[in-house]
């Protein structure tokens, strides 16, 4: 008589080879040992439930998406459609995450769209994908909250990135006279490196704005986040951030193109240097060649920049930086405690 073997984690039927010692469940990915001395499925499930239960670890409040449970630590930002929380998996070992909680149900398609765009970027085979996918949001889980606080709301969960605590907007507020011009060179180059990968993957970001740039404190790192406006190159721009309208070119309607992202990146640098988004005003501390480059790109129109790509602009920024400052040096951006 043939034995019926079931996965102890998801109850799926398993069909191991006659002489196999183990089998990987094709449904949930669990590796199942085929050993008469192994723990029974019922006992395994009972132990798993106890290990996965937040109240086993003295959590008093949590939210659930299916059988994964998450405890909110604190709200760290308010996006245009979602509240953003620092959170953790409500068990041990835990996992630190960033949880985006949708505020208004009418915006659910936007949050779903962002999740799909980020997933597509993580499937990209563009050059440098292994490096650059670490500089965009790392998806963990998304779906409806099924139990606990905020039940019924849509949420998206991403891995926590240690050290990236400040947005470019927060940095600009902390540096009232602008960041050191020499530091702006590496910041701009980091933005352009990520954009080069995003564009090579067939996507345009569409919202390269100060609140979407996370700067690594005391290092030369930067992450580009918030892909709610992103889409395939050539598609119409879905919408614009009303609060940051000055960071977009004047021409309308706007199309998702690499050139749009480059112009917006230059406007971010203009504000970080202490000027306005179009670089019409710029502190005298900014060397002329660097100020000229920022002005040229920030004031351009996408249709008049044919062939301009992120990596080429990155090289141009580096050449201007070396011309006015000399060889690259470590110039971290320090935020007040």
C-alpha positions in Angstrom: 0.0 0.0 0.0 1.3 3.4 -1.0 1.7 6.0 1.9 0.1 9.4 1.6 2.7 12.1 2.5 1.7 15.6 3.2 3.8 18.8 3.8 3.7 19.5 7.5 3.7 23.3 6.8 1.0 23.7 4.1 -0.7 20.3 4.0 0.1 19.9 0.2 0.5 16.4 -1.1 4.1 15.3 -1.7 5.3 12.7 -4.2 8.9 11.8 -3.3 11.1 9.4 -5.2 11.1 5.9 -3.8 14.6 6.2 -2.4 14.5 10.0 -1.5 15.6 11.1 1.9 14.0 14.5 1.6 11.8 16.5 -0.7 11.1 20.2 -1.3 7.4 21.1 -1.2 6.5 22.6 -4.6 3.8 24.7 -3.0 5.5 26.4 0.0 9.2 25.6 -0.5 9.6 23.8 2.8 12.2 21.0 2.8 10.6 17.9 4.3 12.8 15.0 5.6 11.4 11.6 4.9 12.4 10.0 8.2 10.2 7.6 10.3 11.7 9.2 13.4 10.7 12.8 12.4 8.2 14.8 14.3 4.6 14.2 13.3 2.8 16.8 11.2 0.3 17.6 13.9 3.0 18.2 16.5 5.0 20.3 14.0 2.0 22.5 13.3 1.3 22.9 17.0 4.9 23.9 17.7 5.0 26.3 14.8 1.8 28.0 15.9 3.3 28.6 19.4 6.6 29.8 17.9 4.7 32.2 15.5 2.2 33.5 18.1 3.0 37.1 19.3 1.6 36.5 22.7 4.4 33.9 23.2 6.8 36.8 23.3 4.8 39.2 25.5 3.5 41.4 22.6 0.3 43.1 23.6 -0.6 44.6 20.2 0.1 43.6 16.6 -1.4 43.3 13.2 -1.6 40.3 11.0 -1.4 39.6 7.3 -2.3 35.9 7.0 -0.1 34.0 9.4 2.6 36.7 9.6 2.3 39.1 12.6 3.9 42.6 12.9 4.2 45.0 15.8 4.3 48.7 15.0 7.1 50.7 16.7 6.5 54.3 15.7 5.3 56.3 12.7 8.4 57.8 10.9 6.8 59.5 7.9 3.5 60.6 6.3 3.5 59.9 2.6 1.0 61.2 0.1 -1.2 58.1 0.3 0.2 56.1 3.2 1.5 56.4 6.8 5.0 54.9 7.1 5.9 53.0 10.3 9.0 51.3 11.7 7.8 47.9 12.6 9.1 44.4 13.5 8.0 40.8 13.1 6.2 39.9 16.3 8.2 36.8 17.2 11.8 35.7 17.8 14.1 35.9 15.9 12.5 39.2 14.8 12.9 41.2 11.6 13.0 45.0 11.4 10.8 46.4 8.6 9.2 49.5 7.1 5.4 49.2 6.9 3.4 51.4 4.6 -0.3 51.6 5.7 -2.8 53.0 3.1 -4.9 55.8 4.4 -7.7 56.0 1.8 -9.1 53.0 0.0 -9.4 54.9 -3.2 -5.6 55.0 -3.5 -5.3 51.2 -3.2 -4.4 50.8 -7.0 -1.5 53.2 -6.5 0.0 51.2 -3.6 -0.5 48.0 -5.6 1.1 49.6 -8.6 4.2 50.6 -6.6 4.5 47.0 -5.3 4.4 45.7 -8.9 7.0 48.2 -10.1 9.4 47.3 -7.3 8.9 43.6 -7.9 9.7 44.1 -11.6 12.9 46.0 -10.7 14.0 43.1 -8.5 13.4 40.7 -11.5 15.6 43.0 -13.7 18.6 41.4 -15.5 20.1 44.9 -16.2 23.8 45.2 -15.5 24.6 45.8 -11.9 21.2 44.5 -10.7 22.7 42.6 -7.7 24.2 45.9 -6.4 21.5 48.4 -7.3 18.5 46.3 -6.1 19.9 46.8 -2.6 19.5 50.6 -3.1 15.7 50.4 -3.8 13.0 49.1 -1.4 13.3 45.4 -0.6 9.8 43.8 -0.7 8.8 41.4 2.1 5.0 41.1 2.0 1.9 43.0 1.0 -1.8 42.5 1.4 -4.9 43.2 3.5 -4.5 43.3 7.2 -6.5 40.3 8.4 -6.5 40.8 12.2 -5.5 43.3 14.8 -5.1 47.1 14.5 -6.1 48.5 11.1 -7.9 45.3 10.0 -9.0 45.5 6.4 -6.5 48.1 5.4 -4.0 47.5 2.6 -0.3 47.4 3.7 3.1 46.9 2.1 6.1 45.8 4.0 9.7 46.4 3.1 13.0 45.5 4.7 14.5 48.0 7.0 17.7 49.7 5.7 20.1 50.4 8.6 21.8 53.8 8.5 19.4 55.5 6.1 17.6 57.7 8.5 17.3 61.1 6.8 15.7 62.2 3.6 17.3 64.9 1.4 14.4 67.1 2.6 15.5 66.7 6.2 19.1 67.2 5.3 18.2 70.5 3.5 16.3 71.7 6.6 19.3 70.9 8.8 21.7 72.7 6.6 20.1 76.1 6.2 22.9 77.4 4.0 23.2 74.2 2.0 25.4 71.2 2.3 29.1 71.5 1.5 29.3 71.7 -2.4 31.9 69.0 -2.4 29.5 66.6 -0.7 26.9 67.4 -3.4 29.1 65.7 -6.0 28.9 62.3 -4.4 25.2 62.7 -3.6 24.3 63.5 -7.2 26.5 60.6 -8.5 24.7 58.1 -6.2 21.3 59.3 -7.4 22.4 58.9 -11.0 23.9 55.5 -10.4 20.5 54.2 -9.2 18.7 55.9 -12.0 21.0 54.3 -14.5 19.9 50.9 -13.3 16.2 51.9 -13.1 16.3 53.2 -16.7 18.2 50.2 -18.0 15.4 48.1 -16.6 12.9 50.0 -18.8 11.4 52.1 -15.9 11.4 55.8 -15.1 10.9 56.9 -11.5 8.8 60.0 -12.2 9.3 61.5 -8.7 12.9 62.1 -7.9 12.2 64.4 -5.0 13.9 65.3 -1.8 11.6 63.2 0.4 12.3 60.2 -1.8 16.1 60.3 -1.4 17.4 58.6 1.8 21.0 59.7 2.6 23.2 57.3 4.6 24.5 59.2 7.7 28.3 59.3 7.9 28.8 57.3 4.7 28.5 57.9 1.0 25.3 55.9 0.5 21.9 56.8 -0.9 18.7 55.0 -1.6 15.9 56.0 -4.0 12.4 55.2 -2.6 8.7 55.7 -3.3 7.8 54.2 -6.7 4.1 55.2 -6.7 4.7 57.5 -9.7 7.0 55.2 -11.6 6.2 53.3 -14.8 7.5 52.0 -18.1 9.5 54.5 -20.1 7.3 56.2 -22.6 4.1 56.1 -20.5 2.4 59.3 -19.4 3.3 60.4 -15.9 0.5 59.2 -13.7 0.4 62.2 -11.4 2.6 64.8 -9.8 3.3 65.7 -6.2 1.4 69.0 -5.6 3.7 69.9 -2.7 6.8 69.6 -4.9 5.5 71.0 -8.2 8.6 73.2 -8.6 10.7 70.1 -9.1 9.0 69.1 -12.3 9.8 70.7 -15.7 7.2 73.3 -17.0 6.2 71.4 -20.2 3.0 69.6 -20.0 1.9 66.8 -20.4 4.9 65.0 -18.9 6.0 61.6 -20.1 8.0 59.1 -18.1 11.5 59.4 -19.5 15.1 59.1 -18.2 15.4 62.8 -19.0 12.6 63.7 -16.7 14.4 61.9 -13.8 17.7 63.6 -14.6 16.1 67.1 -14.5 14.5 66.3 -11.2 17.7 65.0 -9.8 19.5 68.3 -10.7 16.7 70.2 -8.9 17.2 68.1 -5.8 20.9 69.0 -5.9 20.1 72.7 -6.4 18.0 72.7 -3.2 20.6 70.7 -1.2 23.2 73.3 -2.2 21.0 76.0 -0.7 19.4 77.3 -3.9 15.9 76.9 -5.3 14.7 74.0 -7.5 15.5 75.7 -10.8 18.9 77.0 -9.5 17.9 80.6 -10.3 19.5 81.4 -7.0 22.7 79.6 -5.8 25.0 80.4 -2.9 28.3 82.0 -3.8 30.0 79.1 -2.1 29.1 76.8 -5.0 32.0 76.8 -7.5 31.0 78.2 -11.0 31.5 75.0 -13.0 29.3 73.0 -10.6 26.6 75.7 -10.4 26.6 75.9 -14.3 26.1 72.2 -14.6 23.3 72.2 -12.0 21.6 75.1 -13.8 21.9 73.5 -17.3 20.3 70.3 -16.3 17.7 71.7 -13.9 16.4 74.2 -16.5 16.3 71.8 -19.4 13.2 70.4 -20.9 13.0 66.6 -21.4 12.3 66.8 -25.2 15.5 68.9 -25.7 17.8 66.3 -24.0 17.9 63.5 -26.6 20.4 60.9 -25.8 21.3 62.2 -22.4 21.5 59.3 -20.0 22.1 58.9 -16.3 25.5 57.2 -16.4 26.9 59.8 -18.8 25.7 62.6 -16.6 27.3 60.8 -13.6 30.6 60.9 -15.4 30.2 64.5 -16.2 29.4 65.4 -12.6 32.5 63.5 -11.5 34.7 65.3 -14.0 33.4 68.7 -12.8 33.9 67.7 -9.2 37.5 66.7 -9.9 38.1 69.9 -11.8 37.0 72.2 -9.0 37.8 70.1 -5.9 40.5 67.7 -6.9 40.6 64.0 -6.4 37.4 62.6 -4.6 37.6 62.6 -0.8 35.4 61.2 1.9 32.9 64.0 2.8 30.1 62.5 4.8 26.9 64.4 5.6 26.4 64.6 9.4 23.0 65.3 10.8 22.5 67.0 14.2 21.6 64.5 16.9 
